[in-house]
């Protein structure tokens, strides 16, 4: 029986292991940017950071032009892969975008290619209309993509794949059916109730991932779908387990100002939502996995596009991350929640590897206990004198684990 005094006494000190080994880290949601062979500097700047940590990463095809065909994927993927530094075992995969005009057979062909093929598509990403930065390559009329979802859910369509491909959904609705604008706070709930459930009614075997869950009610919905036998999975971006709407209005010195660098879409919600996401992340439930939705945003407000805040003052959603810091923060969350590190391994790799039918990870990364301060920027200077500098959302924070060289 528990001693009543222990309930009110000082909480037990947390013990942080000196060393943590993780195998086959897999980030299911990164935006490597750059556009086909254009090399605007963001891919070149960011990929070495990601490759240092992840054995596999899935890059979303909302580039310019958007990756909506196998031919476009075959042009883009080798370019990204070529930026992985020599000697680092890190593979870039691609999620093609679904649109109302998707050529279903073409995408199915890409989804059935062996992973090493340049035109292989690992998954399909669907943005609902105008909720984020999809360059207009998104979906308003859900009925128009049902043939694609049906084909993706038909095992007979695939000769090589072991499992059905994943449909990644940015589940937010900006407008009601009659064109009324939905409040920022309610957009994810609207999409879950209207779109996720309609897909499940029409294609019950669909393999769906709700990207970057931002609401406790979405976690409840996923628990419900899983209990009912549907294949609905939750991607958890750890910053949704830490930030709330109010954090967007902190100047870092105790004053109030709009801080655009943590700003992400979906928008952060309440402290209760954030706590629910952190607890789902550390729960050990196999249907939640890691994908941090990072993007390299150039910190150059004189440019019109491709930057965090542009010359017109418009701010793009998305956090620039240093993967080493993100993994440290996830490890700290598991340790502080007193959950076993085997749960962290499953969350950061195994659960998503199973869902995406990737082979078991072979690369071990070693994190060691050492306080370090996350730099405010990552940057790279190019031979022509151009400097790409991205402001890191976690910049200035002290993290407890660093990557051992
Ligand atoms: Zn994203």
Boltz pocket constraint, residues with backbone or C-beta under 6 A from the ligand:
constraints:
  - pocket:
      binder: B
      contacts: [[A, 29], [A, 31], [A, 60], [A, 265], [A, 293]]
      max_distance: 6.0
